[in-house]
C-alpha cells in the first residue's frame, strides 16, 4: 500500500540553519523513500494568522519555495503546491467548521496560551485574539483531510492539531458517512483519519545564544546568507571562558552541535577529539564555518537562480496545484453532495419516501485505490456481485469521469469487446465480472440506476 504523507510549510520569515537540519533535510530525504506519496504545501493562509505585512508574506512565499527546491525537493516526484491555490481547502474548512464543537477549539494550545497571557495581564480574555487564530485547527484539519493523508510529520508541539483533525474528521464521517456512500456509490468513510508521525532523531539546533535557533529569539543563522555573513554570525556564538589547551565539553556546546549537524560521523568524531584536546574556540568556529559552507554553497547557487526566476517558480507551483486538485476536486464534489449541496439531480423528497417504504436495493459503483497507486472502480449488483470491473486510471478524477460517462451513455453505447472486455463508444472501460453472462447484464444495472435517479 502506498502511504500518503503531507507536510505543511508556514510562509513567515527567512529559512535558517535550524529549519534546514530539523525539517527540510529530513523531509526531503523521506520523500524519496519507496512506497511514499508525498504532498508538500506552502501554508500561506496560515501565515496570515501570524503576519499582517503583505510584503513579508509575499517575500517569504518566494524564499521558502526556492529554498525547498534548492535543497533537493523534486516537484516531478512529489506534489508541491501553495495552499491558497487550492479552492477546495477553504470550502472544506467551512464544511468542517459546521461540525466542529466550540469546546474542542477552546482547548487548542495556541488559543489557551493567548487567553492565559491576557488574563495574567489583567486584560479581557480574548483581547487581540482573532477568529483566524481561534479557527486555526479547523483550517489545519482541512489541509490534511482534503488529501486523505495517512501520516503527517510534526513536532511534539503540533500533536494536538493532528488529534483535533482526527476528531473533526471522525465527527464528519459519523454525521455524513451514509449520505456520502449513497451519493458517491463508494464504500468506506469519506475522510481518511491521519496519524501523527514524530521523528525522534530530528535535530533541534541551538542558536547564537545557545537557546533553540528561532526567529522568536532573533538568534538565527540564515540558511543562504552570504559566506561573510555566516562567518560573522558563527564567530558571535556564545561560548564559555575556557582557553586554548583546556579540554572542552561537547555536551551543551552550540558550536559542536552545529558542527555535528553538517558533518559526517567521522568528521564529528574528529571534532569531538579536538574538543577533548583543548581546541581554541576561534579555531573550532573556523572549522564550523568551513563545514557549513561546504554543505550550503551548492544549494545557495541553486537558490539564487530560482529567486531570480520567479516565473519558473510560479510554473512549478501551478503544476503542483493542478496535480493536487486531482485529489481535492472529486473529494469535495462527493462531500458537498453528502451534506445536501451540489446540483438537483437527486430528488430532495428522497428522505420522505424512505419513511413510506424501504428503498429498493440498487446496483452501485465503488471506487478504490490499488497497491499500484492506480484508481479503480467496479459496478456491483444489489448482492455485491461484480458486474463490471473498471480499468485503472491515473487519478480519482479520471475514474470518476469514466463512471459519469457510463451512467450517461452506457445504456445506449456499451458494447462487448474480445475476451470479456467492455467498450464505450469504441474505448475500452473494463471487463465483465467473472460470472456475468454478457454486457446486457451491465446495461440493465445502468438502467436501474438511471430510473432510480429520475425518480
C-alpha positions as CSV (number, residue, x, y, z in Angstrom):
1,X,0.0,0.0,0.0
2,X,1.2,3.5,-0.9
3,X,1.4,5.7,2.2
4,X,0.4,9.4,1.6
5,X,2.5,11.8,3.7
6,X,1.6,15.5,3.9
7,X,3.9,18.3,5.1
8,X,3.0,22.0,5.6
9,X,5.5,24.8,5.5
10,X,4.4,28.1,7.1
11,X,5.5,31.1,4.9
12,X,6.7,33.5,7.6
13,X,10.3,34.7,7.8
14,X,13.5,33.5,6.1
15,X,14.7,29.9,6.4
16,X,17.7,29.4,8.7
17,X,20.1,26.5,9.5
18,X,17.8,25.1,12.2
19,X,14.9,24.9,9.7
20,X,17.2,23.0,7.3
21,X,18.6,20.5,9.7
22,X,15.4,20.0,11.7
23,X,12.7,20.0,8.9
24,X,13.8,20.5,5.3
25,X,16.7,17.9,5.1
26,X,14.8,15.0,6.8
27,X,11.6,15.7,4.9
28,X,13.3,15.8,1.5
29,X,15.1,12.5,2.3
30,X,11.8,10.9,3.4
31,X,10.1,11.9,0.2
32,X,12.5,9.7,-1.7
33,X,11.5,6.5,0.2
34,X,9.8,3.8,-1.8
35,X,6.1,3.4,-1.2
36,X,5.6,7.0,-0.2
37,X,3.4,9.6,-1.9
38,X,4.5,13.0,-0.6
39,X,2.5,16.2,-0.6
40,X,4.3,19.5,0.4
41,X,2.5,22.8,0.6
42,X,3.3,26.4,1.4
43,X,0.8,27.2,4.2
44,X,0.3,30.8,3.1
45,X,-3.2,31.1,4.6
46,X,-1.8,30.1,7.9
47,X,0.8,32.9,7.5
48,X,-1.9,35.5,7.7
49,X,-2.6,34.5,11.3
50,X,0.9,35.4,12.3
51,X,1.9,38.2,9.9
52,X,0.0,41.3,8.7
53,X,2.7,42.7,6.4
54,X,1.8,41.7,2.9
55,X,5.3,42.3,1.6
56,X,6.8,40.0,4.2
57,X,4.3,37.2,3.4
58,X,4.9,37.6,-0.4
59,X,8.7,37.6,0.0
60,X,8.6,34.6,2.4
61,X,6.5,32.6,0.0
62,X,9.1,33.2,-2.7
63,X,12.1,32.5,-0.4
64,X,10.6,29.3,1.1
65,X,9.5,27.8,-2.3
66,X,13.0,28.5,-3.7
67,X,14.6,27.0,-0.5
68,X,12.8,23.7,-0.6
69,X,13.6,23.2,-4.3
70,X,17.2,24.2,-3.9
71,X,17.5,21.7,-1.0
72,X,16.5,18.9,-3.3
73,X,12.7,18.6,-3.3
74,X,11.8,17.2,-6.7
75,X,8.5,18.6,-8.0
76,X,8.4,15.7,-10.5
77,X,8.2,13.1,-7.7
78,X,6.2,15.0,-5.1
79,X,3.1,17.2,-5.2
80,X,4.4,20.7,-4.3
81,X,1.8,23.5,-4.1
82,X,0.5,26.6,-2.4
83,X,-2.4,26.3,0.0
84,X,-4.0,29.4,-1.5
85,X,-4.1,27.8,-5.0
86,X,-6.5,25.1,-3.8
87,X,-10.0,26.5,-3.5
88,X,-11.3,23.2,-2.1
89,X,-9.3,23.8,1.1
90,X,-11.4,26.8,2.3
91,X,-14.6,25.0,1.1
92,X,-13.8,22.0,3.2
93,X,-12.8,24.3,6.1
94,X,-16.4,25.6,6.2
95,X,-17.9,22.1,6.0
96,X,-15.7,21.1,8.9
97,X,-16.4,24.3,10.8
98,X,-20.1,23.3,10.8
99,X,-19.4,20.0,12.6
100,X,-16.6,21.2,15.0
101,X,-17.6,21.7,18.6
102,X,-16.6,25.1,20.1
103,X,-15.4,23.3,23.2
104,X,-12.8,21.5,21.1
105,X,-11.4,24.8,19.8
106,X,-11.4,26.3,23.3
107,X,-8.9,23.6,24.3
108,X,-6.4,24.4,21.5
109,X,-3.0,25.2,22.9
110,X,-2.4,28.4,21.0
111,X,-5.8,29.9,21.9
112,X,-5.4,28.9,25.6
113,X,-1.9,30.4,25.7
114,X,-3.3,33.7,24.4
115,X,-6.2,33.7,26.9
116,X,-3.8,32.9,29.8
117,X,-1.5,35.7,28.8
118,X,-4.3,38.2,28.6
119,X,-5.7,37.0,32.0
120,X,-2.3,37.4,33.7
121,X,-2.0,40.9,32.2
122,X,-5.5,41.8,33.6
123,X,-7.0,42.3,30.1
124,X,-10.1,40.8,28.5
125,X,-9.5,37.1,27.9
126,X,-10.0,37.4,24.2
127,X,-8.1,40.7,23.7
128,X,-6.1,40.6,20.4
129,X,-7.4,37.1,19.6
130,X,-8.6,36.9,16.0
131,X,-11.1,34.4,14.6
132,X,-8.2,33.2,12.4
133,X,-6.2,32.2,15.5
134,X,-9.2,30.5,17.0
135,X,-10.1,28.6,13.8
136,X,-6.5,27.6,13.0
137,X,-7.1,24.0,14.0
138,X,-10.0,23.7,11.6
139,X,-8.0,25.1,8.6
140,X,-5.2,22.7,9.5
141,X,-7.7,19.8,9.6
142,X,-8.9,20.8,6.1
143,X,-5.3,20.9,4.8
144,X,-4.9,17.3,5.9
145,X,-8.3,15.8,5.3
146,X,-8.6,17.3,1.8
147,X,-5.8,15.0,0.6
148,X,-6.5,11.8,2.5
149,X,-3.1,11.9,4.2
150,X,-2.2,8.8,6.2
151,X,0.7,10.4,8.1
152,X,1.6,14.0,9.0
153,X,5.1,14.6,10.3
154,X,5.1,17.2,13.1
155,X,6.9,18.3,16.1
156,X,5.6,17.4,19.5
157,X,4.0,20.8,19.9
158,X,1.8,20.1,16.9
159,X,0.5,16.7,18.0
160,X,-2.7,18.2,19.4
161,X,-3.6,19.6,15.9
162,X,-3.4,16.2,14.4
163,X,-5.6,14.7,17.1
164,X,-8.1,17.5,16.5
165,X,-8.1,16.8,12.8
166,X,-8.9,13.2,13.6
167,X,-11.7,14.3,16.0
168,X,-13.2,16.6,13.4
169,X,-12.9,14.1,10.5
170,X,-14.5,11.4,12.7
171,X,-17.4,13.6,13.5
172,X,-18.0,14.4,9.8
173,X,-17.8,10.7,8.9
174,X,-20.3,9.9,11.7
175,X,-22.8,12.5,10.5
176,X,-22.5,12.2,6.8
177,X,-20.9,8.8,6.1
178,X,-24.1,7.1,5.0
179,X,-25.1,10.1,2.8
180,X,-21.7,10.2,1.2
181,X,-21.8,6.5,0.4
182,X,-25.2,6.8,-1.2
183,X,-24.2,9.9,-3.2
184,X,-20.9,8.5,-4.5
185,X,-21.5,4.8,-4.6
186,X,-18.3,4.3,-2.7
187,X,-17.6,2.2,0.4
188,X,-15.6,3.1,3.4
189,X,-15.6,6.5,5.0
190,X,-15.5,9.9,3.3
191,X,-12.5,11.3,5.2
192,X,-9.3,9.4,6.0
193,X,-8.2,9.9,9.6
194,X,-4.5,10.9,9.7
195,X,-1.8,9.5,12.1
196,X,0.8,11.7,13.6
197,X,4.5,10.9,12.7
198,X,7.1,12.0,15.2
199,X,10.8,11.6,14.2
200,X,12.8,11.4,17.4
201,X,16.0,11.8,15.5
202,X,15.2,15.2,14.0
203,X,17.8,17.7,15.1
204,X,17.0,20.8,17.1
205,X,19.8,23.2,16.6
206,X,21.0,25.8,19.1
207,X,21.1,29.5,18.0
208,X,23.8,32.1,18.6
209,X,22.9,32.4,22.3
210,X,22.6,28.6,23.0
211,X,18.8,28.5,23.0
212,X,16.8,26.8,20.3
213,X,17.5,28.5,16.9
214,X,14.3,30.5,16.4
215,X,13.2,33.7,14.8
216,X,11.3,34.4,18.0
217,X,14.7,34.7,19.8
218,X,16.4,36.6,17.0
219,X,19.3,34.1,17.3
220,X,19.3,32.5,13.8
221,X,21.8,32.0,11.1
222,X,20.0,32.4,7.7
223,X,20.5,29.3,5.6
224,X,21.5,31.2,2.4
225,X,23.3,34.2,3.9
226,X,26.5,35.3,2.1
227,X,29.6,33.5,3.4
228,X,30.9,36.6,5.1
229,X,27.6,37.0,7.0
230,X,27.6,33.3,8.1
231,X,31.2,33.7,9.3
232,X,30.3,36.9,11.3
233,X,27.3,35.2,12.9
234,X,29.2,31.9,13.7
235,X,32.1,33.9,15.3
236,X,29.5,35.6,17.6
237,X,28.2,32.3,19.1
238,X,28.3,32.4,22.8
239,X,30.9,30.1,24.4
240,X,32.4,29.6,27.8
241,X,35.7,31.1,29.0
242,X,37.9,28.1,28.7
243,X,41.2,29.0,26.9
244,X,43.0,27.1,24.2
245,X,44.6,24.0,25.6
246,X,41.8,23.4,28.1
247,X,39.6,20.4,27.4
248,X,36.1,21.5,26.4
249,X,32.7,19.7,26.7
250,X,30.8,18.8,23.6
251,X,27.6,18.3,25.7
252,X,25.7,21.5,25.6
253,X,28.1,23.2,23.2
254,X,26.3,25.2,20.4
255,X,29.5,25.1,18.3
256,X,29.8,21.3,18.5
257,X,26.0,20.7,17.9
258,X,26.0,22.9,14.8
259,X,29.2,21.2,13.5
260,X,27.7,17.8,14.1
261,X,24.6,18.7,12.1
262,X,26.6,19.3,9.0
263,X,29.4,16.7,9.4
264,X,29.8,13.1,8.6
265,X,30.1,10.7,11.6
266,X,33.9,10.6,11.1
267,X,34.2,14.4,11.0
268,X,32.1,14.7,14.1
269,X,34.3,12.2,15.9
270,X,37.4,14.2,14.9
271,X,35.9,17.4,16.3
272,X,34.9,15.6,19.5
273,X,38.6,14.6,19.9
274,X,39.7,18.2,19.2
275,X,37.4,19.4,22.0
276,X,39.0,16.9,24.4
277,X,42.4,18.1,23.3
278,X,41.5,21.7,24.1
279,X,40.9,23.3,20.6
280,X,40.5,27.1,20.9
281,X,37.1,28.4,20.4
282,X,38.2,30.6,17.4
283,X,39.7,27.5,15.6
284,X,36.5,25.5,16.4
285,X,34.3,28.2,14.9
286,X,36.5,28.4,11.8
287,X,36.0,24.7,11.3
288,X,32.3,25.2,11.7
289,X,32.2,27.9,9.1
290,X,34.0,25.7,6.6
291,X,31.7,22.8,7.3
292,X,28.6,24.9,6.9
293,X,29.9,26.4,3.7
294,X,30.7,23.0,2.2
295,X,27.1,21.9,2.7
296,X,25.3,25.2,1.8
297,X,27.4,26.6,-1.1
298,X,25.9,24.3,-3.9
299,X,22.4,24.9,-2.6
300,X,23.0,28.7,-2.3
301,X,23.8,28.8,-6.0
302,X,20.6,27.0,-7.0
303,X,18.6,29.1,-4.6
304,X,19.9,32.3,-6.2
305,X,19.0,31.1,-9.7
306,X,15.4,30.2,-8.5
307,X,14.9,33.6,-6.7
308,X,16.0,35.3,-9.9
309,X,13.3,33.4,-11.9
310,X,10.0,33.8,-10.1
311,X,8.1,32.9,-13.3
312,X,9.8,29.4,-13.1
313,X,8.7,29.0,-9.5
314,X,5.2,30.1,-10.4
315,X,5.0,27.5,-13.2
316,X,6.2,24.7,-10.8
317,X,3.7,25.7,-8.2
318,X,0.8,25.9,-10.6
319,X,1.6,22.5,-12.0
320,X,1.7,21.3,-8.4
321,X,-1.7,22.8,-7.8
322,X,-3.1,21.1,-10.8
323,X,-1.9,17.7,-9.5
324,X,-3.2,18.5,-6.0
325,X,-6.7,19.3,-7.3
326,X,-6.9,15.9,-9.0
327,X,-7.5,14.7,-5.4
328,X,-9.4,17.6,-3.9
329,X,-12.0,18.3,-6.7
330,X,-13.6,14.8,-6.7
331,X,-13.5,14.6,-2.9
332,X,-15.3,18.0,-2.4
333,X,-17.8,17.0,-5.0
334,X,-18.8,14.0,-3.0
335,X,-18.7,15.8,0.3
336,X,-20.9,18.6,-0.9
337,X,-23.5,16.2,-2.2
338,X,-23.3,14.3,1.1
339,X,-24.3,17.4,3.1
340,X,-27.1,18.3,0.7
341,X,-25.2,20.8,-1.6
342,X,-24.5,20.4,-5.3
343,X,-26.9,20.0,-8.2
344,X,-30.6,19.0,-8.0
345,X,-30.1,15.6,-9.8
346,X,-31.4,13.7,-6.7
347,X,-34.9,14.5,-5.5
348,X,-35.0,16.3,-2.2
349,X,-38.0,14.2,-1.2
350,X,-35.9,11.0,-1.1
351,X,-35.8,11.0,2.7
352,X,-39.6,11.4,2.9
353,X,-40.1,8.5,0.5
354,X,-37.9,6.3,2.8
355,X,-40.4,6.7,5.6
356,X,-43.2,5.3,3.4
357,X,-41.5,2.1,2.3
358,X,-37.9,0.8,2.3
359,X,-35.9,1.8,-0.7
360,X,-35.2,-1.0,-3.2
361,X,-31.6,-2.1,-3.2
362,X,-29.8,-1.0,-6.3
363,X,-26.6,-1.7,-8.1
364,X,-23.8,0.7,-7.2
365,X,-20.4,1.9,-8.3
366,X,-17.5,1.6,-5.9
367,X,-14.2,3.4,-6.2
368,X,-10.9,2.4,-4.6
369,X,-7.2,2.6,-5.0
370,X,-5.0,-0.4,-5.6
371,X,-1.5,-1.1,-4.3
372,X,0.0,0.0,-7.6
373,X,-1.3,3.5,-6.9
374,X,-3.9,3.5,-9.7
375,X,-7.6,4.3,-9.2
376,X,-10.2,1.7,-10.0
377,X,-14.0,1.3,-9.9
378,X,-16.4,-1.6,-10.1
379,X,-20.2,-1.9,-10.7
380,X,-21.8,-4.4,-8.3
381,X,-25.4,-5.6,-8.1
382,X,-27.6,-5.4,-5.0
383,X,-26.0,-8.6,-3.6
384,X,-22.5,-7.4,-4.1
385,X,-21.7,-9.4,-7.2
386,X,-19.2,-7.7,-9.5
387,X,-20.8,-6.9,-12.9
388,X,-18.2,-4.7,-14.4
389,X,-14.5,-4.3,-13.3
390,X,-13.2,-0.9,-14.5
391,X,-9.7,-0.5,-15.8
392,X,-7.3,1.5,-13.7
393,X,-7.0,5.3,-14.0
394,X,-4.1,7.7,-13.2
395,X,-6.3,9.8,-10.9
396,X,-9.6,9.7,-8.9
397,X,-10.9,12.4,-11.3
398,X,-10.3,10.1,-14.4
399,X,-12.0,7.2,-12.6
400,X,-14.9,9.5,-11.6
401,X,-15.3,10.7,-15.2
402,X,-15.5,7.2,-16.5
403,X,-18.2,6.4,-14.0
404,X,-20.1,9.5,-15.1
405,X,-19.8,8.5,-18.8
406,X,-21.1,5.1,-18.0
407,X,-24.1,6.5,-16.2
408,X,-24.7,9.0,-19.0
409,X,-24.0,7.0,-22.2
410,X,-23.7,3.3,-21.1
411,X,-27.3,2.3,-21.7
412,X,-27.1,3.1,-25.4
413,X,-23.4,2.8,-26.2
414,X,-22.0,0.0,-24.0
415,X,-20.7,-3.0,-26.1
416,X,-18.7,-6.2,-25.8
417,X,-15.1,-6.5,-26.9
418,X,-12.9,-9.6,-27.1
419,X,-12.2,-11.9,-24.2
420,X,-14.8,-10.3,-21.8
421,X,-13.7,-6.7,-22.3
422,X,-16.3,-4.0,-22.4
423,X,-16.1,-0.8,-24.5
424,X,-17.9,2.5,-24.5
425,X,-18.1,4.4,-27.8
426,X,-15.1,2.4,-29.0
427,X,-13.0,3.0,-25.9
428,X,-12.3,0.1,-23.5
429,X,-13.5,0.8,-20.0
430,X,-13.2,-2.6,-18.2
431,X,-14.1,-6.3,-18.1
432,X,-17.1,-8.2,-17.2
433,X,-17.4,-9.9,-13.8
434,X,-16.2,-13.5,-13.6
435,X,-19.8,-15.0,-13.6
436,X,-21.6,-12.3,-15.8
437,X,-23.0,-13.8,-19.0
438,X,-22.9,-10.7,-21.1
439,X,-22.8,-7.0,-21.4
440,X,-26.7,-6.8,-21.3
441,X,-26.5,-7.5,-17.6
442,X,-24.4,-4.4,-17.1
443,X,-26.7,-2.3,-19.3
444,X,-29.7,-3.5,-17.2
445,X,-27.9,-2.4,-14.0
446,X,-27.2,1.0,-15.5
447,X,-30.9,1.3,-16.5
448,X,-31.9,0.6,-12.9
449,X,-29.6,3.3,-11.6
450,X,-30.9,5.8,-14.3
451,X,-34.6,5.1,-13.4
452,X,-33.9,5.4,-9.7
453,X,-32.2,8.8,-10.2
454,X,-35.0,10.0,-12.4
455,X,-37.5,9.4,-9.6
